[in-house]
């Protein structure tokens, strides 16, 4: 049994499709502090099942992480369409949604910036320069 089993059980019993929480709340559920790297490295919160044993807990419960805010120490868990089934296939649900789903909420574009406006620069594929 993984030491992250309490998190898996908690997620598996939540009656809501989205759970916004804090690192402190997760620590309360677990009964011990999160690893220091969880506060420094966003990658620890990715939905890659090979990443960390904690990742397998939420994937096996049928949840994905998103909107990780390391400064505020908050994140969102979102229930997968299929829900938990006891294995790590939940990670593949994310891939089916979008190959960029793990990046959601990590890039922000200023409201006054038009990303469709041409820059006036031309890229030369042959020379690899502008």
N, C-alpha and C positions, 0 to 999 in steps of 0.2 A: 504494500500500500504506500502510495506517494504521500509525502508530507503536505502536498497541495490538495489532497483529497477533500478537505473542508471547503475549499473554494469550488471545486467541482460539484459537490453536493449542494452548496448554496445556489450556484447558477442553475443547476438542474431543477430546483424547486421554485425558481422565480416565475410568477404568473404574467410577467410583462415581456414584450419583445425587445425592449431597450432598457439598459440599466446604466445610468450615469453614476459614477462612484469616485471615491478618492483612494489614494494609496493607503491612507490610514484605515479606511473602512475594510479594505482587503486584509490589512495586517490584523485588524480586530477579528475578522472571520477566521484567519489562519491561526491566530494565537502566537505569532512570532513576527519579527520584522522582515520586510522584503529584503532581498539582496541589495547591497549598495549600488550595484550596476543598474538596478531598475530605476534609479533616480538620475542616472547619468546617460544611459544609452537607450534611445527610443527603440532600437532593434530588439531589445529584450521583450518588448510588447508586441512584436510582429506576430503574425499568425502562421509562422513557419514551424511545423511540428518538430523539426530537428533543432530548433533554437534553444529551448530550455524546457526542463521538466514541468515548469509552471504552465508553459504554453499548452502542453498536452492536457492539462486539467481543464482549461476552458474550451479547447477544441472538442474534447471527449464529452463535455457537457452540452455541446451543440451551440457554442457561442464564438463570436469573433470580436477582436478588439478594434477600436478606431478612435479617432480624435484624442490621441494621447497628448497630454499637456504636461511636460516634465516640470515646467516652472510652477504651475499650480498643483502639481501632483494629482491630476485627475485624468480620467479616461472614460470611454463609453464602451460597454459590451453590447453587442447586437446578436440576437438569436438568429441562427441560420434558418433557412427555409425548411430544411429537413429536420432540424433539431438534433439533439445528441443521440448517438446510437452506440456508444461504447468504444468507438475506434477513432482514429485520427482523420477520417475522411472529411471532417468539417472544413479542413483547410482547402479541400478541392472545391467546396461551395463558393468560397471567396474567388477562386480562379475562374469559376464559371460566370460570376457576376461581372468581373472586370479584371484585367491584368494589373490595373492600377489601384484596386480597391484598398490596398494597404497604405497607399499614399494619401488617401482622402483626409483632408483637413491639415495637411502639412505644408501646402503652398497657398499663399494668399496673394491676390492681385488687387491693387488699389482700385477703388471704384471708378476713378477718373481715367484709368488707363485702358485704352482700346487694344486688346491683343490681336485684333484682326487688321489693324491699320498697318500698311506697308512701312517698312523702315527706310526705304530708299536705297538700301544696300543690296548688292547682288552677290550671291554665293557662287563661286566657281568650283564645281565639283572636281574638275580636272586638276586644279592647282591646290585645292583645299584652303582657299583664302577668300576674303571678302573683296 
